[in-house]
Amino acid sequence: MKKSKKLLIILAGMLVLSNCTVAPLTGRRQLKLVSDESVVDSSVSQYRQFINEASNKGLVVNNTPDGRRLKNIGNRMATAVETYLRENGLSKKVDSLQWEFNLIKSNEINAFAMPGGKIAFYTGIMPVLQTDSGIAFVMGHEIGHVIGGHHAEGESGRLAAGVASTITDVFTGGNVISSIVSDGLSIGLLKFNRTQEYEADKYGMIFMAMAGYNPEDAIKAEERMLAAEKGGRSVEILSTHPNTEKRIEALKKYLPEAMKYYKK
């Protein structure tokens, strides 16, 4: 039994090590049990369903000043992202990006991007961000999750957690020890996601700079979202993010590198 246990642990470790990749830009080691390409189809399908449902309810408001503004900013950001990818030997990623920008009528202060270049902003976030550069930063951050492979990485983490939990169940009979291990894995994955958020912030600043938006405005946009949060508003986009004050400090550290990409 002990030999079998050691063998399973070794095999699990080999599986994890053999499926580690390096994140673009930051060089961070990532667990990739599934590829970035493999999550595109399902993500696009989910996005399409979301947009269709919103459209049927009359909540897609692209034909408005803010809707057109979002698309214009999005087109500039898309060009910058594709340029970055091609210049850094990542042209393959460009092939999976079929850009789409939609503005959804909602009081939520939120935005997201999905693999395949599918982006949605809620109208509630527009007056908080205020400026084109503020919008560009949040868009760059969300695109950063896509380019950074965070969706596939998250799915890989969930798969790894399931494998570890299954192995633990084999040797504990599914008792309380198994539960503790699962809880520990969940906490670990949460911390890992916080790392992804900081990484996406760095992507966001660089992408906005390449698109011609001053990355200094990323800090101002984050400060406005913090002010809205402290003012009692529910800022959904910050709900799963690291402490906002710490993010602002991190943005200040990223700024000198981002400014290298900025041409007025």
N, C-alpha and C positions, 0 to 999 in steps of 0.2 A: 504493500500500500504506500509506504514512504517513497519507494522508487518511482511509483506511478505519479505520485504527487509532484516530486521533483521534476519529472519528465514533462508534465503538463505546464509547470511554471516556466521551465526552460523554453518550451515551444511557444508559449504565450509571449515571453520576452523576445524571442527571435522574430515573431510575427510583428511586434511593435517596432523593433529596431529596423527591420527590413522595409517597413513602410513609412519611414521618416523622410520628409523632404525639407527644403529650405524655402522660407517665405521670400518673395521678391522684395527688394529694397532694404528690409531690415536684417535679412540673413538668419532669422530665428528658425530653429528646428521645429517642424510641424509633423504631427501624426496624420498620415493620409492613408486610411484603409479604403477610401473611395476617392475617385479622381474628381477634379473640378468639373470636367466635362460631363461626368455621370449625373451631376445634380442639376444640369441646365434644363433638361426636358421637363422634369417634374416641377422645377421652379417657375418656368415659363407658363406651364399649365395652371399652376396655382395663381400666378399673377393675372393670367387671362380671365380666370373665373372671378377673381376679385374685381377687376375692372368692369367686366360684363355686368356683374351684380350692381356695382355702383352706378354704371351707366343707365341701367334699367330703372334705377331710383332717381335719375336726374342729378346725380351727385358728381359727375365728371364735368369739370368746368374749365376745360382747356381753351374755349373760345371767349376768354375774358382777358383783361389787361395782365393780370397776374399769371394766367395760364400761358399766354404768349411769352411773357417774361421768363417763366420757368423753362419753356422750350428753348428760347434763345440762349439762356445760360447753359442749359443742358447740352446744346450743340457745341458750344465752346469747350465745355468740360470733356465731352466725348472725344473731340479732336485732340485735346491735350493728353488724355489717357491713352489713346491709340498711339500717339507719337511716343509717349513714354515707353509703352510696351515694345514697339518696334525698335527703339533705340537701345533697349536692354535685352534683346534676344528673346522676347516673349511674343513674337508675332502670332504664334498659334492661338494665344488667348483672344486676339482680335477677331478671329473667325467666329467665335461663339457669341460675340457682342452685336446684337440687333437692337439698337438703342430705342427706347420708348420712354416718354416723359408724360406723366399724367398728374393733374391737380385735382384733388378730391375735396369736395365741400364738407368740412367737418371742423368743429371747434377744437379738436385735438391738436396739441402742439407736437407734431410727429412727422416723420418722413422715413422712407426705407428704399433699399435697392436690392434686387434679386439677381442671381446668376442669369446671364443672357443680356444684361444691360437694361433691365426693366426697373424703372424708378417711379416712385409715387411720393408726392408731397401733399400734406393736408393744408387747407387754407388757414387753419389756426396758427401755423408756424410762421406764416409770411410776415405779419406785422411785428412779430418778435425778432425775427432776423433783420427786418427792415431793408438792408442794402443788398445789391446784387452780389457783392463779395461775401456777405454773410450766408446767402443762399448757396453760393458756390462752395463755401467751406463745408456746409452740412452735406451737400450733394457729393463732394469729394470724399468726405468721411464714409458715406454709405457705399459709394463705389469702391472705396478702399477695402471694404469687407469682401467685395466680389473679387477684386484683383488679388487680394491677399489670400484667397482660397479659404476664407473663414467658414463658409457654408459647408464645404466638403470636410473641413477640419472638425467642425462641430458634429457632423454626422458620424465621422470616424470616432470621435470621442464617445459618442453614445453607443456605438458598436463595441468599442473597447470596454466600456463600463458593463455592457451586457455580458461580454465574454468573461470578464473578471468575476462578475456576480455568479455566473453559471459555474465556473470552476470552484468558487467558494462554496456554493451549494453542494457540489459533489462531495466535498470533504467535511462539511459541517452538518449535512442533512437539512440545510435551509433554516438553521436556528438563528438566535439573536446575533451571533457573530457575523453571519451573512448580511444582516441588516446594517450593522455598524460599518462593514466594508463598503456597502452601497452608499450609505450616507457620506462616508469619507470621500468616495469617488465624486459624488455630486458636488461637494464643497470644492474639490480640486478642479472640476470642470468650470465652476463659477469663477474661480480665480483666473483660470486660463482665459475665459471670455473677457475678463477685465484687461488682460494683456492684449487681446485682440482689439479692444476699444482704443487703447493707447496707440496701437499700431495703425489703426484706421485714421486716427487723428493726424498722424504723421503723413500718411498717404494723402489725406484731404488737403493739408497745407501745401504739399508739393504739387498736387494736381491743379489746385486753384491758382498757384503761382504760374504754372506753365500755361494756364488759360488766360493769363493777363490780369488776375485779381490779386491785390496786395495781401499776402498772407498775414500781415499784421492785423487785418480785419477779422481773422479767425478768432483771435483772442477777444476782440470786442463783441463778436457774435456770441461767444461762449459766456461772456459777462452778462449780456442781455438775457440769455436763457436762465442764468443763475438768478438775476434780478426778478424775473418772472416767477421762478420757483419760490424764492423768498417772499414774493408778494402774495403767495397763497394759490397760485395757479398750478394746475397739474401739467407738468411738462413731461409728457409720455416718452419723448425721445431720450430723456435722461434717466428713466426709471431703472434701466438695467446697466447703466454706465457707472464708472468709478465716480468717487466724490468729485463734484464739479470744481471745487477750489484746487484740488490736486491736478485735475485735467488742465486747468488754466496755467498752472505752474509748468506742467509738461509741455504745453504749447509754446511757452516762452523759451524753453530749452530747444525745441524743434525749430524755432523761428530762423536762426542764422543759416541753417541748412536750406530751409525753404526759400529764403531770400535769394539764394544762388540761382534759383530757377525763375525768378521774377524779373521780367523786363517791362518797364513802364511804357 
